[in-house]
Structures are given as C-alpha cells and as structure tokens.
C-alpha cells in the first residue's frame, strides 16, 4: 500500500527539468518519484546531522 504523500513546491533549473522529463519519457517513471529518490539520497548522506541519529559509538 502506498504511503500518503505531502504536496510541496520546489524550484529546479530548466536544465534539471529537461533532463528529468527526458528520463521520464524513456523510463515512464514519474518525475516526482525521481525527486523523492533524490531527497532520500540527500537524507542518507546527511543522516548523522539529523536529530536523534547518534550511534552507540558516538555516545561513548
């Protein structure tokens, strides 16, 4: 079952839009899905900076 999604507005460059649309046309994956995947990559990269994400080693 799909999770509920929250609507938001983002601004991307025309170049980003054109590349995402080309990718969408080739793969039929929605542009919004690629944007969500990009957000997940950024959150994973910076997860140590998120509150409540300290590891046991960091607490020692």
mmJSON file of the N, C-alpha and C atoms, coordinates in Angstrom:
{"data_MODEL":{"atom_site":{
"group_PDB":["ATOM","ATOM","ATOM","ATOM","ATOM","ATOM","ATOM","ATOM","ATOM","ATOM","ATOM","ATOM","ATOM","ATOM","ATOM","ATOM","ATOM","ATOM","ATOM","ATOM","ATOM","ATOM","ATOM","ATOM","ATOM","ATOM","ATOM","ATOM","ATOM","ATOM","ATOM","ATOM","ATOM","ATOM","ATOM","ATOM","ATOM","ATOM","ATOM","ATOM","ATOM","ATOM","ATOM","ATOM","ATOM","ATOM","ATOM","ATOM","ATOM","ATOM","ATOM","ATOM","ATOM","ATOM","ATOM","ATOM","ATOM","ATOM","ATOM","ATOM","ATOM","ATOM","ATOM","ATOM","ATOM","ATOM","ATOM","ATOM","ATOM","ATOM","ATOM","ATOM","ATOM","ATOM","ATOM","ATOM","ATOM","ATOM","ATOM","ATOM","ATOM","ATOM","ATOM","ATOM","ATOM","ATOM","ATOM","ATOM","ATOM","ATOM","ATOM","ATOM","ATOM","ATOM","ATOM","ATOM","ATOM","ATOM","ATOM","ATOM","ATOM","ATOM","ATOM","ATOM","ATOM","ATOM","ATOM","ATOM","ATOM","ATOM","ATOM","ATOM","ATOM","ATOM","ATOM","ATOM","ATOM","ATOM","ATOM","ATOM","ATOM","ATOM","ATOM","ATOM","ATOM","ATOM","ATOM","ATOM","ATOM","ATOM","ATOM","ATOM","ATOM","ATOM","ATOM","ATOM","ATOM","ATOM","ATOM","ATOM","ATOM","ATOM","ATOM","ATOM","ATOM","ATOM","ATOM","ATOM","ATOM","ATOM","ATOM","ATOM","ATOM","ATOM","ATOM","ATOM","ATOM","ATOM","ATOM","ATOM","ATOM","ATOM","ATOM","ATOM","ATOM","ATOM","ATOM","ATOM","ATOM","ATOM","ATOM","ATOM","ATOM","ATOM","ATOM","ATOM","ATOM","ATOM","ATOM","ATOM"],
"id":[1,2,3,4,5,6,7,8,9,10,11,12,13,14,15,16,17,18,19,20,21,22,23,24,25,26,27,28,29,30,31,32,33,34,35,36,37,38,39,40,41,42,43,44,45,46,47,48,49,50,51,52,53,54,55,56,57,58,59,60,61,62,63,64,65,66,67,68,69,70,71,72,73,74,75,76,77,78,79,80,81,82,83,84,85,86,87,88,89,90,91,92,93,94,95,96,97,98,99,100,101,102,103,104,105,106,107,108,109,110,111,112,113,114,115,116,117,118,119,120,121,122,123,124,125,126,127,128,129,130,131,132,133,134,135,136,137,138,139,140,141,142,143,144,145,146,147,148,149,150,151,152,153,154,155,156,157,158,159,160,161,162,163,164,165,166,167,168,169,170,171,172,173,174,175,176,177,178,179,180],
"type_symbol":["N","C","C","N","C","C","N","C","C","N","C","C","N","C","C","N","C","C","N","C","C","N","C","C","N","C","C","N","C","C","N","C","C","N","C","C","N","C","C","N","C","C","N","C","C","N","C","C","N","C","C","N","C","C","N","C","C","N","C","C","N","C","C","N","C","C","N","C","C","N","C","C","N","C","C","N","C","C","N","C","C","N","C","C","N","C","C","N","C","C","N","C","C","N","C","C","N","C","C","N","C","C","N","C","C","N","C","C","N","C","C","N","C","C","N","C","C","N","C","C","N","C","C","N","C","C","N","C","C","N","C","C","N","C","C","N","C","C","N","C","C","N","C","C","N","C","C","N","C","C","N","C","C","N","C","C","N","C","C","N","C","C","N","C","C","N","C","C","N","C","C","N","C","C","N","C","C","N","C","C"],
"label_atom_id":["N","CA","C","N","CA","C","N","CA","C","N","CA","C","N","CA","C","N","CA","C","N","CA","C","N","CA","C","N","CA","C","N","CA","C","N","CA","C","N","CA","C","N","CA","C","N","CA","C","N","CA","C","N","CA","C","N","CA","C","N","CA","C","N","CA","C","N","CA","C","N","CA","C","N","CA","C","N","CA","C","N","CA","C","N","CA","C","N","CA","C","N","CA","C","N","CA","C","N","CA","C","N","CA","C","N","CA","C","N","CA","C","N","CA","C","N","CA","C","N","CA","C","N","CA","C","N","CA","C","N","CA","C","N","CA","C","N","CA","C","N","CA","C","N","CA","C","N","CA","C","N","CA","C","N","CA","C","N","CA","C","N","CA","C","N","CA","C","N","CA","C","N","CA","C","N","CA","C","N","CA","C","N","CA","C","N","CA","C","N","CA","C","N","CA","C","N","CA","C","N","CA","C","N","CA","C","N","CA","C"],
"label_alt_id":[null,null,null,null,null,null,null,null,null,null,null,null,null,null,null,null,null,null,null,null,null,null,null,null,null,null,null,null,null,null,null,null,null,null,null,null,null,null,null,null,null,null,null,null,null,null,null,null,null,null,null,null,null,null,null,null,null,null,null,null,null,null,null,null,null,null,null,null,null,null,null,null,null,null,null,null,null,null,null,null,null,null,null,null,null,null,null,null,null,null,null,null,null,null,null,null,null,null,null,null,null,null,null,null,null,null,null,null,null,null,null,null,null,null,null,null,null,null,null,null,null,null,null,null,null,null,null,null,null,null,null,null,null,null,null,null,null,null,null,null,null,null,null,null,null,null,null,null,null,null,null,null,null,null,null,null,null,null,null,null,null,null,null,null,null,null,null,null,null,null,null,null,null,null,null,null,null,null,null,null],
"label_comp_id":["UNK","UNK","UNK","UNK","UNK","UNK","UNK","UNK","UNK","UNK","UNK","UNK","UNK","UNK","UNK","UNK","UNK","UNK","UNK","UNK","UNK","UNK","UNK","UNK","UNK","UNK","UNK","UNK","UNK","UNK","UNK","UNK","UNK","UNK","UNK","UNK","UNK","UNK","UNK","UNK","UNK","UNK","UNK","UNK","UNK","UNK","UNK","UNK","UNK","UNK","UNK","UNK","UNK","UNK","UNK","UNK","UNK","UNK","UNK","UNK","UNK","UNK","UNK","UNK","UNK","UNK","UNK","UNK","UNK","UNK","UNK","UNK","UNK","UNK","UNK","UNK","UNK","UNK","UNK","UNK","UNK","UNK","UNK","UNK","UNK","UNK","UNK","UNK","UNK","UNK","UNK","UNK","UNK","UNK","UNK","UNK","UNK","UNK","UNK","UNK","UNK","UNK","UNK","UNK","UNK","UNK","UNK","UNK","UNK","UNK","UNK","UNK","UNK","UNK","UNK","UNK","UNK","UNK","UNK","UNK","UNK","UNK","UNK","UNK","UNK","UNK","UNK","UNK","UNK","UNK","UNK","UNK","UNK","UNK","UNK","UNK","UNK","UNK","UNK","UNK","UNK","UNK","UNK","UNK","UNK","UNK","UNK","UNK","UNK","UNK","UNK","UNK","UNK","UNK","UNK","UNK","UNK","UNK","UNK","UNK","UNK","UNK","UNK","UNK","UNK","UNK","UNK","UNK","UNK","UNK","UNK","UNK","UNK","UNK","UNK","UNK","UNK","UNK","UNK","UNK"],
"label_asym_id":["A","A","A","A","A","A","A","A","A","A","A","A","A","A","A","A","A","A","A","A","A","A","A","A","A","A","A","A","A","A","A","A","A","A","A","A","A","A","A","A","A","A","A","A","A","A","A","A","A","A","A","A","A","A","A","A","A","A","A","A","A","A","A","A","A","A","A","A","A","A","A","A","A","A","A","A","A","A","A","A","A","A","A","A","A","A","A","A","A","A","A","A","A","A","A","A","A","A","A","A","A","A","A","A","A","A","A","A","A","A","A","A","A","A","A","A","A","A","A","A","A","A","A","A","A","A","A","A","A","A","A","A","A","A","A","A","A","A","A","A","A","A","A","A","A","A","A","A","A","A","A","A","A","A","A","A","A","A","A","A","A","A","A","A","A","A","A","A","A","A","A","A","A","A","A","A","A","A","A","A"],
"label_entity_id":["1","1","1","1","1","1","1","1","1","1","1","1","1","1","1","1","1","1","1","1","1","1","1","1","1","1","1","1","1","1","1","1","1","1","1","1","1","1","1","1","1","1","1","1","1","1","1","1","1","1","1","1","1","1","1","1","1","1","1","1","1","1","1","1","1","1","1","1","1","1","1","1","1","1","1","1","1","1","1","1","1","1","1","1","1","1","1","1","1","1","1","1","1","1","1","1","1","1","1","1","1","1","1","1","1","1","1","1","1","1","1","1","1","1","1","1","1","1","1","1","1","1","1","1","1","1","1","1","1","1","1","1","1","1","1","1","1","1","1","1","1","1","1","1","1","1","1","1","1","1","1","1","1","1","1","1","1","1","1","1","1","1","1","1","1","1","1","1","1","1","1","1","1","1","1","1","1","1","1","1"],
"label_seq_id":[1,1,1,2,2,2,3,3,3,4,4,4,5,5,5,6,6,6,7,7,7,8,8,8,9,9,9,10,10,10,11,11,11,12,12,12,13,13,13,14,14,14,15,15,15,16,16,16,17,17,17,18,18,18,19,19,19,20,20,20,21,21,21,22,22,22,23,23,23,24,24,24,25,25,25,26,26,26,27,27,27,28,28,28,29,29,29,30,30,30,31,31,31,32,32,32,33,33,33,34,34,34,35,35,35,36,36,36,37,37,37,38,38,38,39,39,39,40,40,40,41,41,41,42,42,42,43,43,43,44,44,44,45,45,45,46,46,46,47,47,47,48,48,48,49,49,49,50,50,50,51,51,51,52,52,52,53,53,53,54,54,54,55,55,55,56,56,56,57,57,57,58,58,58,59,59,59,60,60,60],
"pdbx_PDB_ins_code":[null,null,null,null,null,null,null,null,null,null,null,null,null,null,null,null,null,null,null,null,null,null,null,null,null,null,null,null,null,null,null,null,null,null,null,null,null,null,null,null,null,null,null,null,null,null,null,null,null,null,null,null,null,null,null,null,null,null,null,null,null,null,null,null,null,null,null,null,null,null,null,null,null,null,null,null,null,null,null,null,null,null,null,null,null,null,null,null,null,null,null,null,null,null,null,null,null,null,null,null,null,null,null,null,null,null,null,null,null,null,null,null,null,null,null,null,null,null,null,null,null,null,null,null,null,null,null,null,null,null,null,null,null,null,null,null,null,null,null,null,null,null,null,null,null,null,null,null,null,null,null,null,null,null,null,null,null,null,null,null,null,null,null,null,null,null,null,null,null,null,null,null,null,null,null,null,null,null,null,null],
"Cartn_x":[0.84,0.0,0.889,0.593,1.394,1.201,2.287,2.217,1.641,0.986,0.428,1.582,1.388,2.409,1.919,2.851,2.552,2.943,2.064,2.325,3.213,4.194,5.067,5.505,6.041,6.537,8.048,8.696,10.148,10.473,11.651,12.121,13.368,13.361,14.523,14.908,16.109,16.568,15.91,15.861,15.319,16.083,17.384,18.193,17.796,17.595,17.158,15.797,14.909,13.573,13.642,14.414,14.513,15.095,16.117,16.719,15.753,15.039,14.054,12.927,12.459,11.406,11.893,13.141,13.697,13.784,14.206,14.28,12.892,11.92,10.532,10.006,10.281,9.785,10.415,11.654,12.345,11.932,11.74,11.507,10.052,9.255,7.857,7.747,8.852,8.837,8.506,7.543,7.17,8.339,8.374,9.402,9.386,8.212,8.103,8.823,8.795,9.488,10.997,11.516,12.951,13.322,12.464,12.726,12.716,11.744,11.719,12.976,13.432,14.653,15.865,15.896,16.978,16.978,15.802,15.687,16.179,15.803,16.27,17.794,18.421,19.885,20.525,19.972,20.499,20.305,19.138,18.889,19.827,20.11,21.058,22.465,22.856,24.197,24.4,23.378,23.496,22.794,22.54,21.776,22.446,23.762,24.462,24.15,23.711,23.399,21.945,21.153,19.747,19.608,18.661,18.484,18.079,18.611,18.245,18.885,19.956,20.58,21.959,22.298,23.606,23.734,24.908,25.162,25.677,25.689,26.176,27.619,28.446,29.866,30.011,29.141,29.216,28.845,28.065,27.629,28.659,29.619,30.637,31.687],
"Cartn_y":[-1.177,0.0,1.245,2.19,3.409,4.291,4.919,5.836,7.17,7.854,9.17,10.126,10.982,11.95,13.354,14.222,15.618,16.441,17.302,18.168,19.335,19.652,20.796,21.385,22.562,23.221,23.285,22.923,23.047,23.827,24.384,25.094,24.399,24.021,23.39,24.199,23.986,24.721,24.161,24.953,24.434,23.2,23.179,22.028,20.768,20.921,19.789,19.289,20.214,19.841,19.076,19.584,18.934,17.527,17.373,16.046,15.091,15.598,14.749,14.34,15.256,14.929,13.906,14.04,13.067,11.689,11.662,10.405,9.798,10.634,10.197,9.597,10.245,9.757,8.417,8.223,6.974,5.841,6.146,5.095,4.974,6.009,6.086,6.169,6.45,6.682,8.159,8.482,9.886,10.742,11.984,12.935,13.049,13.073,13.183,12.033,10.842,9.703,9.922,10.462,10.761,11.829,12.81,13.853,13.243,12.365,11.695,10.859,10.158,9.363,10.257,11.414,12.361,12.861,13.137,13.572,12.469,11.225,10.099,9.999,10.233,10.194,11.275,12.478,13.579,13.276,12.767,12.446,11.349,10.379,9.32,9.892,10.766,11.36,12.171,12.88,13.769,13.242,11.939,11.394,11.619,11.71,11.949,13.332,14.242,15.595,15.754,14.714,14.777,14.519,15.169,14.948,13.504,12.982,11.645,10.527,10.819,9.83,9.404,9.692,9.333,7.823,7.304,5.882,5.604,4.363,3.979,4.414,4.273,4.676,6.164,6.982,8.426,8.817,7.985,8.263,7.864,7.02,6.533,7.577],
"Cartn_z":[0.0,0.0,0.0,-0.865,-0.978,0.252,0.654,1.794,1.349,2.27,1.975,1.682,0.718,0.33,0.626,0.947,1.235,0.015,-0.408,-1.548,-1.124,-1.947,-1.695,-3.031,-2.984,-4.188,-4.125,-5.225,-5.325,-6.594,-6.609,-7.795,-8.287,-9.559,-10.168,-11.394,-11.857,-13.03,-14.289,-15.337,-16.603,-17.085,-16.852,-17.275,-16.493,-15.187,-14.381,-14.858,-15.149,-15.609,-16.929,-17.859,-19.173,-19.053,-18.216,-18.038,-17.33,-16.332,-15.656,-16.6,-17.425,-18.389,-19.406,-19.855,-20.803,-20.152,-18.898,-18.165,-18.002,-17.673,-17.543,-18.847,-19.948,-21.231,-21.599,-21.226,-21.542,-20.609,-19.319,-18.326,-17.882,-18.13,-17.671,-16.148,-15.471,-14.026,-13.825,-12.951,-12.767,-12.268,-12.724,-12.28,-10.759,-10.168,-8.705,-8.006,-8.585,-7.981,-7.997,-9.079,-9.133,-8.103,-7.931,-6.928,-5.528,-5.239,-3.932,-3.71,-4.744,-4.626,-4.354,-4.995,-4.747,-3.317,-2.79,-1.397,-0.469,-0.758,0.06,0.047,-1.105,-1.191,-0.324,-0.352,0.467,1.951,2.324,3.726,4.22,3.382,3.755,3.918,3.01,3.056,4.339,4.776,5.926,7.18,7.228,8.352,9.7,9.739,11.007,11.57,10.735,11.182,11.608,11.418,11.815,13.309,13.964,15.402,15.695,16.81,17.234,16.44,15.71,14.863,15.34,16.581,17.113,17.246,16.917,17.07,18.472,18.867,20.187,20.376,19.334,19.417,19.69,19.118,19.319,20.755,21.414,22.77,23.809,23.452,24.399,24.693],
"occupancy":[1.0,1.0,1.0,1.0,1.0,1.0,1.0,1.0,1.0,1.0,1.0,1.0,1.0,1.0,1.0,1.0,1.0,1.0,1.0,1.0,1.0,1.0,1.0,1.0,1.0,1.0,1.0,1.0,1.0,1.0,1.0,1.0,1.0,1.0,1.0,1.0,1.0,1.0,1.0,1.0,1.0,1.0,1.0,1.0,1.0,1.0,1.0,1.0,1.0,1.0,1.0,1.0,1.0,1.0,1.0,1.0,1.0,1.0,1.0,1.0,1.0,1.0,1.0,1.0,1.0,1.0,1.0,1.0,1.0,1.0,1.0,1.0,1.0,1.0,1.0,1.0,1.0,1.0,1.0,1.0,1.0,1.0,1.0,1.0,1.0,1.0,1.0,1.0,1.0,1.0,1.0,1.0,1.0,1.0,1.0,1.0,1.0,1.0,1.0,1.0,1.0,1.0,1.0,1.0,1.0,1.0,1.0,1.0,1.0,1.0,1.0,1.0,1.0,1.0,1.0,1.0,1.0,1.0,1.0,1.0,1.0,1.0,1.0,1.0,1.0,1.0,1.0,1.0,1.0,1.0,1.0,1.0,1.0,1.0,1.0,1.0,1.0,1.0,1.0,1.0,1.0,1.0,1.0,1.0,1.0,1.0,1.0,1.0,1.0,1.0,1.0,1.0,1.0,1.0,1.0,1.0,1.0,1.0,1.0,1.0,1.0,1.0,1.0,1.0,1.0,1.0,1.0,1.0,1.0,1.0,1.0,1.0,1.0,1.0,1.0,1.0,1.0,1.0,1.0,1.0],
"B_iso_or_equiv":[0.0,0.0,0.0,0.0,0.0,0.0,0.0,0.0,0.0,0.0,0.0,0.0,0.0,0.0,0.0,0.0,0.0,0.0,0.0,0.0,0.0,0.0,0.0,0.0,0.0,0.0,0.0,0.0,0.0,0.0,0.0,0.0,0.0,0.0,0.0,0.0,0.0,0.0,0.0,0.0,0.0,0.0,0.0,0.0,0.0,0.0,0.0,0.0,0.0,0.0,0.0,0.0,0.0,0.0,0.0,0.0,0.0,0.0,0.0,0.0,0.0,0.0,0.0,0.0,0.0,0.0,0.0,0.0,0.0,0.0,0.0,0.0,0.0,0.0,0.0,0.0,0.0,0.0,0.0,0.0,0.0,0.0,0.0,0.0,0.0,0.0,0.0,0.0,0.0,0.0,0.0,0.0,0.0,0.0,0.0,0.0,0.0,0.0,0.0,0.0,0.0,0.0,0.0,0.0,0.0,0.0,0.0,0.0,0.0,0.0,0.0,0.0,0.0,0.0,0.0,0.0,0.0,0.0,0.0,0.0,0.0,0.0,0.0,0.0,0.0,0.0,0.0,0.0,0.0,0.0,0.0,0.0,0.0,0.0,0.0,0.0,0.0,0.0,0.0,0.0,0.0,0.0,0.0,0.0,0.0,0.0,0.0,0.0,0.0,0.0,0.0,0.0,0.0,0.0,0.0,0.0,0.0,0.0,0.0,0.0,0.0,0.0,0.0,0.0,0.0,0.0,0.0,0.0,0.0,0.0,0.0,0.0,0.0,0.0,0.0,0.0,0.0,0.0,0.0,0.0],
"pdbx_formal_charge":[null,null,null,null,null,null,null,null,null,null,null,null,null,null,null,null,null,null,null,null,null,null,null,null,null,null,null,null,null,null,null,null,null,null,null,null,null,null,null,null,null,null,null,null,null,null,null,null,null,null,null,null,null,null,null,null,null,null,null,null,null,null,null,null,null,null,null,null,null,null,null,null,null,null,null,null,null,null,null,null,null,null,null,null,null,null,null,null,null,null,null,null,null,null,null,null,null,null,null,null,null,null,null,null,null,null,null,null,null,null,null,null,null,null,null,null,null,null,null,null,null,null,null,null,null,null,null,null,null,null,null,null,null,null,null,null,null,null,null,null,null,null,null,null,null,null,null,null,null,null,null,null,null,null,null,null,null,null,null,null,null,null,null,null,null,null,null,null,null,null,null,null,null,null,null,null,null,null,null,null],
"auth_seq_id":[1,1,1,2,2,2,3,3,3,4,4,4,5,5,5,6,6,6,7,7,7,8,8,8,9,9,9,10,10,10,11,11,11,12,12,12,13,13,13,14,14,14,15,15,15,16,16,16,17,17,17,18,18,18,19,19,19,20,20,20,21,21,21,22,22,22,23,23,23,24,24,24,25,25,25,26,26,26,27,27,27,28,28,28,29,29,29,30,30,30,31,31,31,32,32,32,33,33,33,34,34,34,35,35,35,36,36,36,37,37,37,38,38,38,39,39,39,40,40,40,41,41,41,42,42,42,43,43,43,44,44,44,45,45,45,46,46,46,47,47,47,48,48,48,49,49,49,50,50,50,51,51,51,52,52,52,53,53,53,54,54,54,55,55,55,56,56,56,57,57,57,58,58,58,59,59,59,60,60,60],
"auth_comp_id":["UNK","UNK","UNK","UNK","UNK","UNK","UNK","UNK","UNK","UNK","UNK","UNK","UNK","UNK","UNK","UNK","UNK","UNK","UNK","UNK","UNK","UNK","UNK","UNK","UNK","UNK","UNK","UNK","UNK","UNK","UNK","UNK","UNK","UNK","UNK","UNK","UNK","UNK","UNK","UNK","UNK","UNK","UNK","UNK","UNK","UNK","UNK","UNK","UNK","UNK","UNK","UNK","UNK","UNK","UNK","UNK","UNK","UNK","UNK","UNK","UNK","UNK","UNK","UNK","UNK","UNK","UNK","UNK","UNK","UNK","UNK","UNK","UNK","UNK","UNK","UNK","UNK","UNK","UNK","UNK","UNK","UNK","UNK","UNK","UNK","UNK","UNK","UNK","UNK","UNK","UNK","UNK","UNK","UNK","UNK","UNK","UNK","UNK","UNK","UNK","UNK","UNK","UNK","UNK","UNK","UNK","UNK","UNK","UNK","UNK","UNK","UNK","UNK","UNK","UNK","UNK","UNK","UNK","UNK","UNK","UNK","UNK","UNK","UNK","UNK","UNK","UNK","UNK","UNK","UNK","UNK","UNK","UNK","UNK","UNK","UNK","UNK","UNK","UNK","UNK","UNK","UNK","UNK","UNK","UNK","UNK","UNK","UNK","UNK","UNK","UNK","UNK","UNK","UNK","UNK","UNK","UNK","UNK","UNK","UNK","UNK","UNK","UNK","UNK","UNK","UNK","UNK","UNK","UNK","UNK","UNK","UNK","UNK","UNK","UNK","UNK","UNK","UNK","UNK","UNK"],
"auth_asym_id":["A","A","A","A","A","A","A","A","A","A","A","A","A","A","A","A","A","A","A","A","A","A","A","A","A","A","A","A","A","A","A","A","A","A","A","A","A","A","A","A","A","A","A","A","A","A","A","A","A","A","A","A","A","A","A","A","A","A","A","A","A","A","A","A","A","A","A","A","A","A","A","A","A","A","A","A","A","A","A","A","A","A","A","A","A","A","A","A","A","A","A","A","A","A","A","A","A","A","A","A","A","A","A","A","A","A","A","A","A","A","A","A","A","A","A","A","A","A","A","A","A","A","A","A","A","A","A","A","A","A","A","A","A","A","A","A","A","A","A","A","A","A","A","A","A","A","A","A","A","A","A","A","A","A","A","A","A","A","A","A","A","A","A","A","A","A","A","A","A","A","A","A","A","A","A","A","A","A","A","A"],
"auth_atom_id":["N","CA","C","N","CA","C","N","CA","C","N","CA","C","N","CA","C","N","CA","C","N","CA","C","N","CA","C","N","CA","C","N","CA","C","N","CA","C","N","CA","C","N","CA","C","N","CA","C","N","CA","C","N","CA","C","N","CA","C","N","CA","C","N","CA","C","N","CA","C","N","CA","C","N","CA","C","N","CA","C","N","CA","C","N","CA","C","N","CA","C","N","CA","C","N","CA","C","N","CA","C","N","CA","C","N","CA","C","N","CA","C","N","CA","C","N","CA","C","N","CA","C","N","CA","C","N","CA","C","N","CA","C","N","CA","C","N","CA","C","N","CA","C","N","CA","C","N","CA","C","N","CA","C","N","CA","C","N","CA","C","N","CA","C","N","CA","C","N","CA","C","N","CA","C","N","CA","C","N","CA","C","N","CA","C","N","CA","C","N","CA","C","N","CA","C","N","CA","C","N","CA","C","N","CA","C","N","CA","C"],
"pdbx_PDB_model_num":[1,1,1,1,1,1,1,1,1,1,1,1,1,1,1,1,1,1,1,1,1,1,1,1,1,1,1,1,1,1,1,1,1,1,1,1,1,1,1,1,1,1,1,1,1,1,1,1,1,1,1,1,1,1,1,1,1,1,1,1,1,1,1,1,1,1,1,1,1,1,1,1,1,1,1,1,1,1,1,1,1,1,1,1,1,1,1,1,1,1,1,1,1,1,1,1,1,1,1,1,1,1,1,1,1,1,1,1,1,1,1,1,1,1,1,1,1,1,1,1,1,1,1,1,1,1,1,1,1,1,1,1,1,1,1,1,1,1,1,1,1,1,1,1,1,1,1,1,1,1,1,1,1,1,1,1,1,1,1,1,1,1,1,1,1,1,1,1,1,1,1,1,1,1,1,1,1,1,1,1]
}}}
